[in-house]
Amino acid sequence: MSQAMMNMWISFFALALMFISAGAAIFSRTKLKGIIQKIVLAFSFVCLMVAGIIVFLIVIGGPTATL
């Protein structure tokens, strides 16, 4: 698998983490209360931070070869 394809799949994983983060945040704010809400919000925040770091590294990595 080429580096460009690997970067594509890694960025898709980051995108999925962003969707999971948004879904968890919405779910915890609307359906949960107490300590469980805080735990799910912390999980959402961690997912968002990991996705942001992945996207940052992919973008800073620059373009890859087209071969």
PQR file with spaces between the fields and no chain letter, atoms N, CA, C, O and H, PARSE charges and radii, in Angstrom:
ATOM       1  N    MET     1       0.847   -1.164    0.000 -0.4000 1.5000
ATOM       2  CA   MET     1       0.000    0.000    0.000 -0.0000 2.0000
ATOM       3  C    MET     1       0.905    1.243    0.000  0.5500 1.7000
ATOM       4  O    MET     1       1.874    1.324    0.756 -0.5500 1.4000
ATOM       5  N    SER     2       0.571    2.186   -0.848 -0.4000 1.5000
ATOM       6  CA   SER     2       1.397    3.389   -0.972 -0.0000 2.0000
ATOM       7  C    SER     2       1.181    4.318    0.216  0.5500 1.7000
ATOM       8  O    SER     2       0.208    4.188    0.960 -0.5500 1.4000
ATOM       9  H    SER     2      -0.216    2.120   -1.462  0.4000 1.0000
ATOM      10  N    GLN     3       2.103    5.253    0.377 -0.4000 1.5000
ATOM      11  CA   GLN     3       2.015    6.217    1.475 -0.0000 2.0000
ATOM      12  C    GLN     3       0.764    7.087    1.336  0.5500 1.7000
ATOM      13  O    GLN     3       0.128    7.422    2.336 -0.5500 1.4000
ATOM      14  H    GLN     3       2.893    5.359   -0.227  0.4000 1.0000
ATOM      15  N    ALA     4       0.410    7.451    0.107 -0.4000 1.5000
ATOM      16  CA   ALA     4      -0.772    8.281   -0.111 -0.0000 2.0000
ATOM      17  C    ALA     4      -2.047    7.543    0.327  0.5500 1.7000
ATOM      18  O    ALA     4      -2.930    8.140    0.943 -0.5500 1.4000
ATOM      19  H    ALA     4       0.926    7.179   -0.705  0.4000 1.0000
ATOM      20  N    MET     5      -2.137    6.258    0.010 -0.4000 1.5000
ATOM      21  CA   MET     5      -3.314    5.481    0.420 -0.0000 2.0000
ATOM      22  C    MET     5      -3.352    5.312    1.934  0.5500 1.7000
ATOM      23  O    MET     5      -4.420    5.360    2.543 -0.5500 1.4000
ATOM      24  H    MET     5      -1.420    5.774   -0.491  0.4000 1.0000
ATOM      25  N    MET     6      -2.188    5.114    2.536 -0.4000 1.5000
ATOM      26  CA   MET     6      -2.132    4.980    3.994 -0.0000 2.0000
ATOM      27  C    MET     6      -2.594    6.277    4.660  0.5500 1.7000
ATOM      28  O    MET     6      -3.343    6.237    5.636 -0.5500 1.4000
ATOM      29  H    MET     6      -1.320    5.075    2.041  0.4000 1.0000
ATOM      30  N    ASN     7      -2.158    7.417    4.143 -0.4000 1.5000
ATOM      31  CA   ASN     7      -2.600    8.706    4.683 -0.0000 2.0000
ATOM      32  C    ASN     7      -4.102    8.889    4.526  0.5500 1.7000
ATOM      33  O    ASN     7      -4.756    9.453    5.403 -0.5500 1.4000
ATOM      34  H    ASN     7      -1.549    7.450    3.350  0.4000 1.0000
ATOM      35  N    MET     8      -4.652    8.416    3.414 -0.4000 1.5000
ATOM      36  CA   MET     8      -6.089    8.520    3.199 -0.0000 2.0000
ATOM      37  C    MET     8      -6.851    7.727    4.259  0.5500 1.7000
ATOM      38  O    MET     8      -7.814    8.236    4.833 -0.5500 1.4000
ATOM      39  H    MET     8      -4.121    7.957    2.701  0.4000 1.0000
ATOM      40  N    TRP     9      -6.438    6.499    4.525 -0.4000 1.5000
ATOM      41  CA   TRP     9      -7.131    5.673    5.505 -0.0000 2.0000
ATOM      42  C    TRP     9      -6.975    6.230    6.916  0.5500 1.7000
ATOM      43  O    TRP     9      -7.908    6.165    7.718 -0.5500 1.4000
ATOM      44  H    TRP     9      -5.656    6.085    4.059  0.4000 1.0000
ATOM      45  N    ILE    10      -5.805    6.774    7.220 -0.4000 1.5000
ATOM      46  CA   ILE    10      -5.598    7.387    8.532 -0.0000 2.0000
ATOM      47  C    ILE    10      -6.496    8.610    8.693  0.5500 1.7000
ATOM      48  O    ILE    10      -7.063    8.827    9.764 -0.5500 1.4000
ATOM      49  H    ILE    10      -5.048    6.827    6.569  0.4000 1.0000
ATOM      50  N    SER    11      -6.629    9.412    7.634 -0.4000 1.5000
ATOM      51  CA   SER    11      -7.501   10.588    7.726 -0.0000 2.0000
ATOM      52  C    SER    11      -8.971   10.176    7.835  0.5500 1.7000
ATOM      53  O    SER    11      -9.748   10.869    8.494 -0.5500 1.4000
ATOM      54  H    SER    11      -6.168    9.236    6.764  0.4000 1.0000
ATOM      55  N    PHE    12      -9.369    9.072    7.210 -0.4000 1.5000
ATOM      56  CA   PHE    12     -10.734    8.568    7.374 -0.0000 2.0000
ATOM      57  C    PHE    12     -10.976    8.145    8.822  0.5500 1.7000
ATOM      58  O    PHE    12     -12.060    8.366    9.361 -0.5500 1.4000
ATOM      59  H    PHE    12      -8.738    8.510    6.675  0.4000 1.0000
ATOM      60  N    PHE    13      -9.974    7.543    9.446 -0.4000 1.5000
ATOM      61  CA   PHE    13     -10.081    7.162   10.855 -0.0000 2.0000
ATOM      62  C    PHE    13     -10.269    8.402   11.726  0.5500 1.7000
ATOM      63  O    PHE    13     -11.073    8.398   12.659 -0.5500 1.4000
ATOM      64  H    PHE    13      -9.093    7.363    9.008  0.4000 1.0000
ATOM      65  N    ALA    14      -9.522    9.462   11.417 -0.4000 1.5000
ATOM      66  CA   ALA    14      -9.657   10.715   12.164 -0.0000 2.0000
ATOM      67  C    ALA    14     -11.052   11.306   11.972  0.5500 1.7000
ATOM      68  O    ALA    14     -11.640   11.825   12.920 -0.5500 1.4000
ATOM      69  H    ALA    14      -8.869    9.466   10.659  0.4000 1.0000
ATOM      70  N    LEU    15     -11.575   11.231   10.770 -0.4000 1.5000
ATOM      71  CA   LEU    15     -12.921   11.729   10.506 -0.0000 2.0000
ATOM      72  C    LEU    15     -13.962   10.935   11.298  0.5500 1.7000
ATOM      73  O    LEU    15     -14.909   11.508   11.837 -0.5500 1.4000
ATOM      74  H    LEU    15     -11.097   10.810   10.000  0.4000 1.0000
ATOM      75  N    ALA    16     -13.783    9.624   11.365 -0.4000 1.5000
ATOM      76  CA   ALA    16     -14.694    8.791   12.147 -0.0000 2.0000
ATOM      77  C    ALA    16     -14.620    9.155   13.623  0.5500 1.7000
ATOM      78  O    ALA    16     -15.643    9.182   14.306 -0.5500 1.4000
ATOM      79  H    ALA    16     -13.013    9.158   10.927  0.4000 1.0000
ATOM      80  N    LEU    17     -13.420    9.435   14.120 -0.4000 1.5000
ATOM      81  CA   LEU    17     -13.276    9.861   15.513 -0.0000 2.0000
ATOM      82  C    LEU    17     -14.011   11.171   15.767  0.5500 1.7000
ATOM      83  O    LEU    17     -14.578   11.369   16.841 -0.5500 1.4000
ATOM      84  H    LEU    17     -12.588    9.413   13.565  0.4000 1.0000
ATOM      85  N    MET    18     -14.002   12.062   14.785 -0.4000 1.5000
ATOM      86  CA   MET    18     -14.721   13.330   14.947 -0.0000 2.0000
ATOM      87  C    MET    18     -16.235   13.102   15.025  0.5500 1.7000
ATOM      88  O    MET    18     -16.918   13.738   15.827 -0.5500 1.4000
ATOM      89  H    MET    18     -13.541   11.901   13.913  0.4000 1.0000
ATOM      90  N    PHE    19     -16.752   12.202   14.201 -0.4000 1.5000
ATOM      91  CA   PHE    19     -18.179   11.885   14.255 -0.0000 2.0000
ATOM      92  C    PHE    19     -18.543   11.223   15.582  0.5500 1.7000
ATOM      93  O    PHE    19     -19.581   11.533   16.166 -0.5500 1.4000
ATOM      94  H    PHE    19     -16.197   11.685   13.549  0.4000 1.0000
ATOM      95  N    ILE    20     -17.690   10.312   16.059 -0.4000 1.5000
ATOM      96  CA   ILE    20     -17.931    9.668   17.346 -0.0000 2.0000
ATOM      97  C    ILE    20     -17.930   10.703   18.457  0.5500 1.7000
ATOM      98  O    ILE    20     -18.762   10.657   19.364 -0.5500 1.4000
ATOM      99  H    ILE    20     -16.847   10.061   15.584  0.4000 1.0000
ATOM     100  N    SER    21     -16.997   11.630   18.380 -0.4000 1.5000
ATOM     101  CA   SER    21     -16.915   12.689   19.383 -0.0000 2.0000
ATOM     102  C    SER    21     -18.180   13.536   19.405  0.5500 1.7000
ATOM     103  O    SER    21     -18.730   13.803   20.474 -0.5500 1.4000
ATOM     104  H    SER    21     -16.322   11.667   17.643  0.4000 1.0000
ATOM     105  N    ALA    22     -18.638   13.954   18.250 -0.4000 1.5000
ATOM     106  CA   ALA    22     -19.853   14.773   18.181 -0.0000 2.0000
ATOM     107  C    ALA    22     -21.062   13.997   18.685  0.5500 1.7000
ATOM     108  O    ALA    22     -21.871   14.528   19.447 -0.5500 1.4000
ATOM     109  H    ALA    22     -18.191   13.738   17.382  0.4000 1.0000
ATOM     110  N    GLY    23     -21.187   12.747   18.264 -0.4000 1.5000
ATOM     111  CA   GLY    23     -22.315   11.926   18.709 -0.0000 2.0000
ATOM     112  C    GLY    23     -22.306   11.693   20.203  0.5500 1.7000
ATOM     113  O    GLY    23     -23.353   11.758   20.847 -0.5500 1.4000
ATOM     114  H    GLY    23     -20.530   12.316   17.646  0.4000 1.0000
ATOM     115  N    ALA    24     -21.131   11.422   20.767 -0.4000 1.5000
ATOM     116  CA   ALA    24     -21.034   11.194   22.209 -0.0000 2.0000
ATOM     117  C    ALA    24     -21.362   12.458   22.985  0.5500 1.7000
ATOM     118  O    ALA    24     -22.017   12.393   24.025 -0.5500 1.4000
ATOM     119  H    ALA    24     -20.280   11.369   20.244  0.4000 1.0000
ATOM     120  N    ALA    25     -20.917   13.601   22.493 -0.4000 1.5000
ATOM     121  CA   ALA    25     -21.198   14.865   23.181 -0.0000 2.0000
ATOM     122  C    ALA    25     -22.694   15.176   23.163  0.5500 1.7000
ATOM     123  O    ALA    25     -23.261   15.564   24.184 -0.5500 1.4000
ATOM     124  H    ALA    25     -20.385   13.654   21.647  0.4000 1.0000
ATOM     125  N    ILE    26     -23.321   15.010   22.022 -0.4000 1.5000
ATOM     126  CA   ILE    26     -24.761   15.268   21.923 -0.0000 2.0000
ATOM     127  C    ILE    26     -25.545   14.298   22.802  0.5500 1.7000
ATOM     128  O    ILE    26     -26.473   14.697   23.505 -0.5500 1.4000
ATOM     129  H    ILE    26     -22.860   14.695   21.192  0.4000 1.0000
ATOM     130  N    PHE    27     -25.164   13.025   22.755 -0.4000 1.5000
ATOM     131  CA   PHE    27     -25.846   12.010   23.570 -0.0000 2.0000
ATOM     132  C    PHE    27     -25.710   12.305   25.054  0.5500 1.7000
ATOM     133  O    PHE    27     -26.683   12.220   25.803 -0.5500 1.4000
ATOM     134  H    PHE    27     -24.410   12.701   22.184  0.4000 1.0000
ATOM     135  N    SER    28     -24.499   12.653   25.477 -0.4000 1.5000
ATOM     136  CA   SER    28     -24.303   12.884   26.911 -0.0000 2.0000
ATOM     137  C    SER    28     -25.024   14.142   27.387  0.5500 1.7000
ATOM     138  O    SER    28     -25.523   14.180   28.511 -0.5500 1.4000
ATOM     139  H    SER    28     -23.708   12.722   24.869  0.4000 1.0000
ATOM     140  N    ARG    29     -25.082   15.160   26.552 -0.4000 1.5000
ATOM     141  CA   ARG    29     -25.763   16.396   26.969 -0.0000 2.0000
ATOM     142  C    ARG    29     -27.278   16.238   27.024  0.5500 1.7000
ATOM     143  O    ARG    29     -27.936   16.879   27.844 -0.5500 1.4000
ATOM     144  H    ARG    29     -24.676   15.129   25.638  0.4000 1.0000
ATOM     145  N    THR    30     -27.835   15.392   26.160 -0.4000 1.5000
ATOM     146  CA   THR    30     -29.292   15.279   26.099 -0.0000 2.0000
ATOM     147  C    THR    30     -29.856   14.133   26.936  0.5500 1.7000
ATOM     148  O    THR    30     -30.971   14.245   27.446 -0.5500 1.4000
ATOM     149  H    THR    30     -27.300   14.872   25.494  0.4000 1.0000
ATOM     150  N    LYS    31     -29.121   13.044   27.090 -0.4000 1.5000
ATOM     151  CA   LYS    31     -29.689   11.848   27.713 -0.0000 2.0000
ATOM     152  C    LYS    31     -29.092   11.490   29.071  0.5500 1.7000
ATOM     153  O    LYS    31     -29.725   10.763   29.837 -0.5500 1.4000
ATOM     154  H    LYS    31     -28.215   12.953   26.676  0.4000 1.0000
ATOM     155  N    LEU    32     -27.905   11.971   29.390 -0.4000 1.5000
ATOM     156  CA   LEU    32     -27.227   11.516   30.594 -0.0000 2.0000
ATOM     157  C    LEU    32     -27.149   12.614   31.648  0.5500 1.7000
ATOM     158  O    LEU    32     -27.250   13.803   31.345 -0.5500 1.4000
ATOM     159  H    LEU    32     -27.391   12.561   28.767  0.4000 1.0000
ATOM     160  N    LYS    33     -26.969   12.191   32.876 -0.4000 1.5000
ATOM     161  CA   LYS    33     -26.803   13.118   34.004 -0.0000 2.0000
ATOM     162  C    LYS    33     -25.727   12.559   34.935  0.5500 1.7000
ATOM     163  O    LYS    33     -25.447   11.360   34.937 -0.5500 1.4000
ATOM     164  H    LYS    33     -26.887   11.226   33.123  0.4000 1.0000
ATOM     165  N    GLY    34     -25.137   13.444   35.717 -0.4000 1.5000
ATOM     166  CA   GLY    34     -24.210   13.013   36.757 -0.0000 2.0000
ATOM     167  C    GLY    34     -22.830   12.668   36.239  0.5500 1.7000
ATOM     168  O    GLY    34     -22.342   13.232   35.260 -0.5500 1.4000
ATOM     169  H    GLY    34     -25.365   14.418   35.716  0.4000 1.0000
ATOM     170  N    ILE    35     -22.218   11.717   36.932 -0.4000 1.5000
ATOM     171  CA   ILE    35     -20.831   11.348   36.633 -0.0000 2.0000
ATOM     172  C    ILE    35     -20.700   10.649   35.281  0.5500 1.7000
ATOM     173  O    ILE    35     -19.672   10.771   34.615 -0.5500 1.4000
ATOM     174  H    ILE    35     -22.615   11.259   37.727  0.4000 1.0000
ATOM     175  N    ILE    36     -21.730    9.921   34.877 -0.4000 1.5000
ATOM     176  CA   ILE    36     -21.695    9.251   33.568 -0.0000 2.0000
ATOM     177  C    ILE    36     -21.614   10.287   32.458  0.5500 1.7000
ATOM     178  O    ILE    36     -20.911   10.078   31.469 -0.5500 1.4000
ATOM     179  H    ILE    36     -22.565    9.821   35.417  0.4000 1.0000
ATOM     180  N    GLN    37     -22.322   11.397   32.606 -0.4000 1.5000
ATOM     181  CA   GLN    37     -22.261   12.467   31.604 -0.0000 2.0000
ATOM     182  C    GLN    37     -20.841   13.007   31.489  0.5500 1.7000
ATOM     183  O    GLN    37     -20.344   13.240   30.387 -0.5500 1.4000
ATOM     184  H    GLN    37     -22.893   11.567   33.409  0.4000 1.0000
ATOM     185  N    LYS    38     -20.192   13.203   32.632 -0.4000 1.5000
ATOM     186  CA   LYS    38     -18.824   13.726   32.632 -0.0000 2.0000
ATOM     187  C    LYS    38     -17.853   12.746   31.982  0.5500 1.7000
ATOM     188  O    LYS    38     -16.941   13.155   31.263 -0.5500 1.4000
ATOM     189  H    LYS    38     -20.595   13.014   33.527  0.4000 1.0000
ATOM     190  N    ILE    39     -18.045   11.457   32.233 -0.4000 1.5000
ATOM     191  CA   ILE    39     -17.166   10.439   31.652 -0.0000 2.0000
ATOM     192  C    ILE    39     -17.324   10.405   30.140  0.5500 1.7000
ATOM     193  O    ILE    39     -16.330   10.346   29.415 -0.5500 1.4000
ATOM     194  H    ILE    39     -18.786   11.124   32.817  0.4000 1.0000
ATOM     195  N    VAL    40     -18.564   10.440   29.656 -0.4000 1.5000
ATOM     196  CA   VAL    40     -18.808   10.403   28.210 -0.0000 2.0000
ATOM     197  C    VAL    40     -18.297   11.689   27.549  0.5500 1.7000
ATOM     198  O    VAL    40     -17.766   11.640   26.440 -0.5500 1.4000
ATOM     199  H    VAL    40     -19.371   10.487   30.245  0.4000 1.0000
ATOM     200  N    LEU    41     -18.452   12.826   28.212 -0.4000 1.5000
ATOM     201  CA   LEU    41     -17.915   14.070   27.668 -0.0000 2.0000
ATOM     202  C    LEU    41     -16.394   14.051   27.625  0.5500 1.7000
ATOM     203  O    LEU    41     -15.797   14.577   26.686 -0.5500 1.4000
ATOM     204  H    LEU    41     -18.884   12.865   29.113  0.4000 1.0000
ATOM     205  N    ALA    42     -15.758   13.451   28.630 -0.4000 1.5000
ATOM     206  CA   ALA    42     -14.299   13.318   28.620 -0.0000 2.0000
ATOM     207  C    ALA    42     -13.857   12.414   27.471  0.5500 1.7000
ATOM     208  O    ALA    42     -12.874   12.706   26.791 -0.5500 1.4000
ATOM     209  H    ALA    42     -16.243   13.024   29.393  0.4000 1.0000
ATOM     210  N    PHE    43     -14.583   11.317   27.256 -0.4000 1.5000
ATOM     211  CA   PHE    43     -14.297   10.429   26.129 -0.0000 2.0000
ATOM     212  C    PHE    43     -14.430   11.179   24.809  0.5500 1.7000
ATOM     213  O    PHE    43     -13.603   11.019   23.912 -0.5500 1.4000
ATOM     214  H    PHE    43     -15.381   11.079   27.808  0.4000 1.0000
ATOM     215  N    SER    44     -15.472   11.996   24.695 -0.4000 1.5000
ATOM     216  CA   SER    44     -15.690   12.790   23.492 -0.0000 2.0000
ATOM     217  C    SER    44     -14.531   13.756   23.263  0.5500 1.7000
ATOM     218  O    SER    44     -14.057   13.911   22.137 -0.5500 1.4000
ATOM     219  H    SER    44     -16.144   12.125   25.424  0.4000 1.0000
ATOM     220  N    PHE    45     -14.082   14.399   24.327 -0.4000 1.5000
ATOM     221  CA   PHE    45     -12.969   15.338   24.223 -0.0000 2.0000
ATOM     222  C    PHE    45     -11.686   14.639   23.796  0.5500 1.7000
ATOM     223  O    PHE    45     -10.939   15.159   22.967 -0.5500 1.4000
ATOM     224  H    PHE    45     -14.466   14.273   25.241  0.4000 1.0000
ATOM     225  N    VAL    46     -11.429   13.471   24.355 -0.4000 1.5000
ATOM     226  CA   VAL    46     -10.229   12.709   23.988 -0.0000 2.0000
ATOM     227  C    VAL    46     -10.294   12.307   22.512  0.5500 1.7000
ATOM     228  O    VAL    46      -9.299   12.419   21.795 -0.5500 1.4000
ATOM     229  H    VAL    46     -12.036   13.048   25.028  0.4000 1.0000
ATOM     230  N    CYS    47     -11.447   11.844   22.062 -0.4000 1.5000
ATOM     231  CA   CYS    47     -11.601   11.488   20.644 -0.0000 2.0000
ATOM     232  C    CYS    47     -11.328   12.685   19.746  0.5500 1.7000
ATOM     233  O    CYS    47     -10.662   12.553   18.719 -0.5500 1.4000
ATOM     234  H    CYS    47     -12.255   11.752   22.644  0.4000 1.0000
ATOM     235  N    LEU    48     -11.836   13.844   20.125 -0.4000 1.5000
ATOM     236  CA   LEU    48     -11.635   15.050   19.329 -0.0000 2.0000
ATOM     237  C    LEU    48     -10.167   15.462   19.308  0.5500 1.7000
ATOM     238  O    LEU    48      -9.657   15.872   18.265 -0.5500 1.4000
ATOM     239  H    LEU    48     -12.376   13.951   20.960  0.4000 1.0000
ATOM     240  N    MET    49      -9.494   15.361   20.427 -0.4000 1.5000
ATOM     241  CA   MET    49      -8.071   15.733   20.487 -0.0000 2.0000
ATOM     242  C    MET    49      -7.214   14.780   19.654  0.5500 1.7000
ATOM     243  O    MET    49      -6.314   15.220   18.939 -0.5500 1.4000
ATOM     244  H    MET    49      -9.908   15.028   21.274  0.4000 1.0000
ATOM     245  N    VAL    50      -7.488   13.483   19.744 -0.4000 1.5000
ATOM     246  CA   VAL    50      -6.734   12.502   18.955 -0.0000 2.0000
ATOM     247  C    VAL    50      -6.962   12.744   17.467  0.5500 1.7000
ATOM     248  O    VAL    50      -6.017   12.696   16.680 -0.5500 1.4000
ATOM     249  H    VAL    50      -8.219   13.125   20.326  0.4000 1.0000
ATOM     250  N    ALA    51      -8.201   13.001   17.079 -0.4000 1.5000
ATOM     251  CA   ALA    51      -8.502   13.281   15.673 -0.0000 2.0000
ATOM     252  C    ALA    51      -7.785   14.540   15.207  0.5500 1.7000
ATOM     253  O    ALA    51      -7.251   14.577   14.098 -0.5500 1.4000
ATOM     254  H    ALA    51      -8.969   13.039   17.719  0.4000 1.0000
ATOM     255  N    GLY    52      -7.770   15.565   16.043 -0.4000 1.5000
ATOM     256  CA   GLY    52      -7.080   16.799   15.680 -0.0000 2.0000
ATOM     257  C    GLY    52      -5.585   16.591   15.498  0.5500 1.7000
ATOM     258  O    GLY    52      -4.991   17.142   14.571 -0.5500 1.4000
ATOM     259  H    GLY    52      -8.203   15.534   16.943  0.4000 1.0000
ATOM     260  N    ILE    53      -4.975   15.810   16.365 -0.4000 1.5000
ATOM     261  CA   ILE    53      -3.542   15.526   16.237 -0.0000 2.0000
ATOM     262  C    ILE    53      -3.264   14.738   14.966  0.5500 1.7000
ATOM     263  O    ILE    53      -2.293   15.018   14.263 -0.5500 1.4000
ATOM     264  H    ILE    53      -5.457   15.363   17.118  0.4000 1.0000
ATOM     265  N    ILE    54      -4.105   13.758   14.666 -0.4000 1.5000
ATOM     266  CA   ILE    54      -3.918   12.963   13.443 -0.0000 2.0000
ATOM     267  C    ILE    54      -4.029   13.854   12.212  0.5500 1.7000
ATOM     268  O    ILE    54      -3.181   13.783   11.322 -0.5500 1.4000
ATOM     269  H    ILE    54      -4.894   13.531   15.237  0.4000 1.0000
ATOM     270  N    VAL    55      -5.052   14.682   12.149 -0.4000 1.5000
ATOM     271  CA   VAL    55      -5.230   15.563   10.994 -0.0000 2.0000
ATOM     272  C    VAL    55      -4.056   16.533   10.880  0.5500 1.7000
ATOM     273  O    VAL    55      -3.562   16.783    9.780 -0.5500 1.4000
ATOM     274  H    VAL    55      -5.741   14.740   12.872  0.4000 1.0000
ATOM     275  N    PHE    56      -3.607   17.079   12.011 -0.4000 1.5000
ATOM     276  CA   PHE    56      -2.464   17.988   12.001 -0.0000 2.0000
ATOM     277  C    PHE    56      -1.231   17.293   11.422  0.5500 1.7000
ATOM     278  O    PHE    56      -0.534   17.874   10.590 -0.5500 1.4000
ATOM     279  H    PHE    56      -4.008   16.876   12.904  0.4000 1.0000
ATOM     280  N    LEU    57      -0.954   16.072   11.846 -0.4000 1.5000
ATOM     281  CA   LEU    57       0.223   15.353   11.352 -0.0000 2.0000
ATOM     282  C    LEU    57       0.109   15.018    9.867  0.5500 1.7000
ATOM     283  O    LEU    57       1.097   15.084    9.137 -0.5500 1.4000
ATOM     284  H    LEU    57      -1.520   15.601   12.522  0.4000 1.0000
ATOM     285  N    ILE    58      -1.085   14.661    9.424 -0.4000 1.5000
ATOM     286  CA   ILE    58      -1.277   14.344    7.998 -0.0000 2.0000
ATOM     287  C    ILE    58      -1.082   15.600    7.156  0.5500 1.7000
ATOM     288  O    ILE    58      -0.438   15.545    6.109 -0.5500 1.4000
ATOM     289  H    ILE    58      -1.888   14.607   10.017  0.4000 1.0000
ATOM     290  N    VAL    59      -1.628   16.725    7.597 -0.4000 1.5000
ATOM     291  CA   VAL    59      -1.516   17.966    6.830 -0.0000 2.0000
ATOM     292  C    VAL    59      -0.074   18.481    6.827  0.5500 1.7000
ATOM     293  O    VAL    59       0.431   18.901    5.786 -0.5500 1.4000
ATOM     294  H    VAL    59      -2.152   16.769    8.448  0.4000 1.0000
ATOM     295  N    ILE    60       0.587   18.450    7.983 -0.4000 1.5000
ATOM     296  CA   ILE    60       1.970   18.912    8.060 -0.0000 2.0000
ATOM     297  C    ILE    60       2.892   18.008    7.250  0.5500 1.7000
ATOM     298  O    ILE    60       3.933   18.454    6.768 -0.5500 1.4000
ATOM     299  H    ILE    60       0.177   18.108    8.828  0.4000 1.0000
ATOM     300  N    GLY    61       2.513   16.737    7.098 -0.4000 1.5000
ATOM     301  CA   GLY    61       3.320   15.797    6.310 -0.0000 2.0000
ATOM     302  C    GLY    61       3.443   16.204    4.844  0.5500 1.7000
ATOM     303  O    GLY    61       4.369   15.777    4.155 -0.5500 1.4000
ATOM     304  H    GLY    61       1.667   16.375    7.489  0.4000 1.0000
ATOM     305  N    GLY    62       2.534   17.008    4.380 -0.4000 1.5000
ATOM     306  CA   GLY    62       2.585   17.503    3.001 -0.0000 2.0000
ATOM     307  C    GLY    62       2.142   16.470    1.989  0.5500 1.7000
ATOM     308  O    GLY    62       1.685   15.382    2.338 -0.5500 1.4000
ATOM     309  H    GLY    62       1.782   17.355    4.940  0.4000 1.0000
ATOM     310  N    PRO    63       2.288   16.836    0.727 -0.5600 1.5000
ATOM     311  CA   PRO    63       1.854   15.938   -0.344  0.2800 2.0000
ATOM     312  C    PRO    63       2.768   14.708   -0.435  0.5500 1.7000
ATOM     313  O    PRO    63       3.939   14.750   -0.057 -0.5500 1.4000
ATOM     314  N    THR    64       2.205   13.637   -0.937 -0.4000 1.5000
ATOM     315  CA   THR    64       2.965   12.390   -1.114 -0.0000 2.0000
ATOM     316  C    THR    64       3.144   12.136   -2.602  0.5500 1.7000
ATOM     317  O    THR    64       2.524   12.780   -3.448 -0.5500 1.4000
ATOM     318  H    THR    64       1.254   13.602   -1.244  0.4000 1.0000
ATOM     319  N    ALA    65       3.998   11.193   -2.886 -0.4000 1.5000
ATOM     320  CA   ALA    65       4.265   10.841   -4.285 -0.0000 2.0000
ATOM     321  C    ALA    65       3.012   10.271   -4.936  0.5500 1.7000
ATOM     322  O    ALA    65       2.185    9.655   -4.264 -0.5500 1.4000
ATOM     323  H    ALA    65       4.502   10.670   -2.198  0.4000 1.0000
ATOM     324  N    THR    66       2.873   10.472   -6.227 -0.4000 1.5000
ATOM     325  CA   THR    66       1.689   10.000   -6.939 -0.0000 2.0000
ATOM     326  C    THR    66       1.872    8.593   -7.498  0.5500 1.7000
ATOM     327  O    THR    66       0.954    8.069   -8.129 -0.5500 1.4000
ATOM     328  H    THR    66       3.545   10.973   -6.773  0.4000 1.0000
ATOM     329  N    LEU    67       3.006    7.977   -7.291 -0.4000 1.5000
ATOM     330  CA   LEU    67       3.243    6.631   -7.828 -0.0000 2.0000
ATOM     331  C    LEU    67       2.582    5.574   -7.019  0.5500 1.7000
ATOM     332  O    LEU    67       2.688    4.391   -7.343 -0.5500 1.4000
ATOM     333  H    LEU    67       3.752    8.402   -6.778  0.4000 1.0000
